[in-house]
Amino acid sequence: MSRSARRNLTVGVLTLMTLAPVAILAQSASAAPKGDPTFKFSYKVVATTFIKKANETITPPPGTFKGSIDLNTGKLTGNISIPPSTFTQSEAGIGLLTTTAATVPTKPVTGHVDLKTFKISSTSVFNIWLKSMYVPLPKLPVPVPIPPVNLVGNSCTTVAPIAITMKGVAHLSGPSTFSSTFTIPDFQNCQAMTTVLNQEIPGPGNTFTATVTPT
């Protein structure tokens, strides 16, 4: 695969990586104890990730984040709606690869809000799963039933979970920004694409920023 093709593949995969930390931020945490007062919220999420190894900054479409804060303990819980991402990268205007990817939590997220300062710290742990990767078939005058081939198979994931601790100050009536640095591990079980993915993506020094705004 050419350097230009590998670069386009990288940008597509990293689009999902940008979403991953936000998508995991508030999943799987238990609800507030019965009787505790809570503050409920609904936010639009806009995320940006800089991937150091690829020297790429990626900003995906916004998502939604809904949840609550236990006003006795400061515990934050909630859910975010960001489905698996499917994207096609092109080289010289020609479709190259269509990929579908998702995040897979490996343990519940823990989060806390300092109710005096509204500082937030929340740690998420997840794997990236590349569900499929296809070469778009050329358009022919007569349709030919050629089944597409999934280049990464059914088990293409990071070799170890990614841990991200997000920190920032929450503003209940306006935008709030959270940020973190993180390391991306290698990928495994991606068939012929394993080497290409591991040349272009894994490594330390990546940064993540998410801005959430009340809806």
KOLBA-301878 format. One record per residue (C-alpha): x, y, z; residue in three letters. Coordinates in nm, 3 decimals, always signed. Layout:
[[X; Y; Z]; 'Ala']
...
END
This chain:
[[+0.000; +0.000; +0.000]; 'Met']
[[+0.133; +0.345; -0.094]; 'Ser']
[[+0.228; +0.608; +0.165]; 'Arg']
[[-0.061; +0.827; +0.048]; 'Ser']
[[-0.307; +0.539; +0.085]; 'Ala']
[[-0.177; +0.458; +0.434]; 'Arg']
[[-0.216; +0.824; +0.532]; 'Arg']
[[-0.579; +0.830; +0.417]; 'Asn']
[[-0.645; +0.510; +0.609]; 'Leu']
[[-0.495; +0.666; +0.920]; 'Thr']
[[-0.719; +0.974; +0.904]; 'Val']
[[-1.028; +0.754; +0.877]; 'Gly']
[[-0.936; +0.534; +1.172]; 'Val']
[[-0.843; +0.834; +1.386]; 'Leu']
[[-1.184; +0.987; +1.328]; 'Thr']
[[-1.321; +0.713; +1.550]; 'Leu']
[[-1.035; +0.753; +1.798]; 'Met']
[[-1.144; +1.113; +1.841]; 'Thr']
[[-1.489; +0.998; +1.944]; 'Leu']
[[-1.374; +0.721; +2.177]; 'Ala']
[[-1.288; +0.916; +2.489]; 'Pro']
[[-1.617; +1.107; +2.478]; 'Val']
[[-1.825; +0.800; +2.403]; 'Ala']
[[-1.691; +0.623; +2.710]; 'Ile']
[[-1.687; +0.925; +2.943]; 'Leu']
[[-2.015; +0.856; +3.120]; 'Ala']
[[-2.118; +0.499; +3.047]; 'Gln']
[[-2.162; +0.214; +3.293]; 'Ser']
[[-2.155; +0.420; +3.615]; 'Ala']
[[-2.423; +0.330; +3.872]; 'Ser']
[[-2.711; +0.564; +3.958]; 'Ala']
[[-2.714; +0.795; +4.260]; 'Ala']
[[-2.830; +0.643; +4.592]; 'Pro']
[[-3.204; +0.658; +4.641]; 'Lys']
[[-3.309; +0.987; +4.795]; 'Gly']
[[-2.996; +1.185; +4.699]; 'Asp']
[[-3.069; +1.512; +4.515]; 'Pro']
[[-2.935; +1.518; +4.159]; 'Thr']
[[-2.864; +1.775; +3.888]; 'Phe']
[[-2.970; +1.647; +3.546]; 'Lys']
[[-2.806; +1.773; +3.227]; 'Phe']
[[-2.815; +1.734; +2.849]; 'Ser']
[[-2.518; +1.843; +2.638]; 'Tyr']
[[-2.398; +1.861; +2.281]; 'Lys']
[[-2.041; +1.726; +2.254]; 'Val']
[[-1.778; +1.855; +2.008]; 'Val']
[[-1.447; +1.669; +2.029]; 'Ala']
[[-1.101; +1.721; +1.881]; 'Thr']
[[-0.805; +1.483; +1.891]; 'Thr']
[[-0.446; +1.543; +1.786]; 'Phe']
[[-0.265; +1.220; +1.694]; 'Ile']
[[+0.106; +1.286; +1.736]; 'Lys']
[[+0.245; +1.003; +1.521]; 'Lys']
[[+0.029; +1.094; +1.222]; 'Ala']
[[+0.047; +1.472; +1.290]; 'Asn']
[[-0.329; +1.490; +1.235]; 'Glu']
[[-0.603; +1.694; +1.407]; 'Thr']
[[-0.947; +1.536; +1.374]; 'Ile']
[[-1.288; +1.690; +1.461]; 'Thr']
[[-1.582; +1.450; +1.414]; 'Pro']
[[-1.953; +1.538; +1.398]; 'Pro']
[[-2.102; +1.633; +1.739]; 'Pro']
[[-2.272; +1.387; +1.972]; 'Gly']
[[-2.507; +1.416; +2.273]; 'Thr']
[[-2.434; +1.355; +2.642]; 'Phe']
[[-2.714; +1.320; +2.903]; 'Lys']
[[-2.684; +1.236; +3.269]; 'Gly']
[[-2.686; +1.361; +3.628]; 'Ser']
[[-2.464; +1.464; +3.920]; 'Ile']
[[-2.527; +1.342; +4.274]; 'Asp']
[[-2.540; +1.665; +4.474]; 'Leu']
[[-2.446; +1.487; +4.799]; 'Asn']
[[-2.140; +1.296; +4.679]; 'Thr']
[[-2.040; +1.469; +4.354]; 'Gly']
[[-2.063; +1.142; +4.159]; 'Lys']
[[-2.129; +1.195; +3.786]; 'Leu']
[[-2.332; +0.944; +3.583]; 'Thr']
[[-2.486; +0.951; +3.238]; 'Gly']
[[-2.495; +0.824; +2.880]; 'Asn']
[[-2.370; +0.956; +2.549]; 'Ile']
[[-2.521; +0.881; +2.209]; 'Ser']
[[-2.250; +0.821; +1.949]; 'Ile']
[[-2.307; +0.513; +1.729]; 'Pro']
[[-2.035; +0.314; +1.551]; 'Pro']
[[-1.867; +0.532; +1.288]; 'Ser']
[[-1.855; +0.440; +0.917]; 'Thr']
[[-1.637; +0.647; +0.687]; 'Phe']
[[-1.476; +0.623; +0.342]; 'Thr']
[[-1.134; +0.769; +0.271]; 'Gln']
[[-1.033; +0.863; -0.083]; 'Ser']
[[-0.714; +0.904; -0.280]; 'Glu']
[[-0.723; +1.147; -0.573]; 'Ala']
[[-1.103; +1.151; -0.552]; 'Gly']
[[-1.137; +0.773; -0.586]; 'Ile']
[[-1.291; +0.568; -0.301]; 'Gly']
[[-1.020; +0.372; -0.124]; 'Leu']
[[-1.140; +0.212; +0.200]; 'Leu']
[[-1.472; +0.211; +0.387]; 'Thr']
[[-1.432; +0.139; +0.759]; 'Thr']
[[-1.674; +0.084; +1.047]; 'Thr']
[[-1.535; +0.114; +1.399]; 'Ala']
[[-1.662; +0.120; +1.756]; 'Ala']
[[-1.544; +0.163; +2.115]; 'Thr']
[[-1.573; -0.127; +2.363]; 'Val']
[[-1.563; -0.044; +2.738]; 'Pro']
[[-1.359; -0.284; +2.954]; 'Thr']
[[-1.472; -0.155; +3.296]; 'Lys']
[[-1.712; +0.103; +3.441]; 'Pro']
[[-1.611; +0.468; +3.423]; 'Val']
[[-1.546; +0.653; +3.750]; 'Thr']
[[-1.608; +1.027; +3.774]; 'Gly']
[[-1.630; +1.297; +4.041]; 'His']
[[-1.732; +1.664; +4.052]; 'Val']
[[-1.599; +1.895; +4.323]; 'Asp']
[[-1.925; +2.063; +4.419]; 'Leu']
[[-1.744; +2.377; +4.542]; 'Lys']
[[-1.523; +2.440; +4.238]; 'Thr']
[[-1.705; +2.225; +3.974]; 'Phe']
[[-1.374; +2.066; +3.876]; 'Lys']
[[-1.431; +1.726; +3.714]; 'Ile']
[[-1.207; +1.421; +3.689]; 'Ser']
[[-1.331; +1.109; +3.507]; 'Ser']
[[-1.134; +0.800; +3.401]; 'Thr']
[[-1.247; +0.578; +3.112]; 'Ser']
[[-1.097; +0.248; +2.995]; 'Val']
[[-1.186; +0.099; +2.655]; 'Phe']
[[-1.066; -0.086; +2.346]; 'Asn']
[[-1.103; +0.027; +1.985]; 'Ile']
[[-1.268; -0.236; +1.764]; 'Trp']
[[-1.240; -0.201; +1.387]; 'Leu']
[[-1.551; -0.394; +1.287]; 'Lys']
[[-1.492; -0.391; +0.911]; 'Ser']
[[-1.279; -0.242; +0.635]; 'Met']
[[-1.372; -0.276; +0.267]; 'Tyr']
[[-1.236; -0.166; -0.069]; 'Val']
[[-1.532; -0.006; -0.252]; 'Pro']
[[-1.615; -0.203; -0.565]; 'Leu']
[[-1.601; -0.016; -0.900]; 'Pro']
[[-1.927; +0.072; -1.070]; 'Lys']
[[-1.993; -0.156; -1.366]; 'Leu']
[[-2.246; -0.118; -1.653]; 'Pro']
[[-2.406; -0.445; -1.541]; 'Val']
[[-2.422; -0.528; -1.167]; 'Pro']
[[-2.201; -0.822; -1.074]; 'Val']
[[-2.269; -1.004; -0.742]; 'Pro']
[[-1.917; -0.987; -0.599]; 'Ile']
[[-1.919; -1.011; -0.217]; 'Pro']
[[-1.694; -0.753; -0.045]; 'Pro']
[[-1.400; -0.878; +0.161]; 'Val']
[[-1.352; -0.752; +0.517]; 'Asn']
[[-0.979; -0.670; +0.521]; 'Leu']
[[-0.951; -0.666; +0.902]; 'Val']
[[-1.166; -0.968; +0.986]; 'Gly']
[[-1.394; -0.982; +1.290]; 'Asn']
[[-1.142; -0.941; +1.576]; 'Ser']
[[-0.935; -0.631; +1.498]; 'Cys']
[[-0.884; -0.449; +1.830]; 'Thr']
[[-0.620; -0.268; +2.032]; 'Thr']
[[-0.389; -0.514; +2.212]; 'Val']
[[-0.464; -0.350; +2.548]; 'Ala']
[[-0.727; -0.110; +2.680]; 'Pro']
[[-0.679; +0.267; +2.646]; 'Ile']
[[-0.709; +0.460; +2.975]; 'Ala']
[[-0.796; +0.828; +2.961]; 'Ile']
[[-0.848; +1.061; +3.259]; 'Thr']
[[-1.041; +1.369; +3.153]; 'Met']
[[-1.014; +1.687; +3.361]; 'Lys']
[[-1.173; +2.031; +3.343]; 'Gly']
[[-1.418; +2.274; +3.502]; 'Val']
[[-1.792; +2.234; +3.442]; 'Ala']
[[-2.009; +2.537; +3.359]; 'His']
[[-2.373; +2.447; +3.416]; 'Leu']
[[-2.517; +2.716; +3.186]; 'Ser']
[[-2.249; +2.743; +2.916]; 'Gly']
[[-1.976; +2.551; +2.731]; 'Pro']
[[-1.736; +2.335; +2.935]; 'Ser']
[[-1.402; +2.207; +2.804]; 'Thr']
[[-1.221; +1.890; +2.915]; 'Phe']
[[-0.880; +1.767; +2.803]; 'Ser']
[[-0.633; +1.481; +2.842]; 'Ser']
[[-0.324; +1.316; +2.694]; 'Thr']
[[-0.315; +0.945; +2.617]; 'Phe']
[[-0.122; +0.659; +2.457]; 'Thr']
[[-0.261; +0.445; +2.175]; 'Ile']
[[-0.148; +0.079; +2.187]; 'Pro']
[[-0.088; -0.146; +1.887]; 'Asp']
[[-0.368; -0.324; +1.702]; 'Phe']
[[-0.395; -0.702; +1.678]; 'Gln']
[[-0.586; -0.966; +1.478]; 'Asn']
[[-0.639; -0.728; +1.184]; 'Cys']
[[-0.523; -0.978; +0.920]; 'Gln']
[[-0.317; -0.817; +0.640]; 'Ala']
[[-0.390; -0.466; +0.772]; 'Met']
[[-0.225; -0.517; +1.113]; 'Thr']
[[+0.119; -0.393; +1.005]; 'Thr']
[[-0.022; -0.089; +0.822]; 'Val']
[[-0.232; +0.016; +1.122]; 'Leu']
[[+0.059; -0.026; +1.363]; 'Asn']
[[+0.290; +0.184; +1.145]; 'Gln']
[[+0.050; +0.477; +1.132]; 'Glu']
[[-0.138; +0.507; +1.463]; 'Ile']
[[+0.001; +0.373; +1.796]; 'Pro']
[[+0.219; +0.578; +2.030]; 'Gly']
[[+0.223; +0.827; +2.321]; 'Pro']
[[+0.172; +1.204; +2.333]; 'Gly']
[[-0.177; +1.220; +2.181]; 'Asn']
[[-0.408; +1.494; +2.308]; 'Thr']
[[-0.786; +1.505; +2.340]; 'Phe']
[[-1.021; +1.799; +2.396]; 'Thr']
[[-1.401; +1.794; +2.426]; 'Ala']
[[-1.632; +2.093; +2.457]; 'Thr']
[[-1.983; +2.024; +2.588]; 'Val']
[[-2.269; +2.274; +2.561]; 'Thr']
[[-2.619; +2.256; +2.717]; 'Pro']
[[-2.896; +2.173; +2.472]; 'Thr']
END
